[in-house]
Amino acid sequence: MSWEAVFAGLTLLYFITSGFIGYWTNSIAKSQDNLSKSQGQLAKDLKNIEVMLPNSYVKKEDINTRLDRIDDVLGKIFDKLEKKADK
């Protein structure tokens, strides 16, 4: 085998390896871009949830006011039942 054949074989191996490494790094870069886009979309979704959250659930002050009213009505009903039970 002559040195030209060895050199040609090594050159071919170099180009094949370089192409594979280039393809591999390109696919990693695309995956990283896709992850960045997904992360951006998740951040937007989270921000939308944060904006909608106060409107979707009852605030603590509102529920406490309503529960106090219910407690008062139930207390009055209990008192009336006690008066009727005493008669």
Buried (B, 14 or more C-beta within 10 A) or exposed (E): EEEEEEEEEEEEEEEEEEEEEEEEEEEEEEEEEEEEEEEEEEEEEEEEEEEEEEEEEEEEEEEEEEEEEEEEEEEEEEEEEEEEEEE
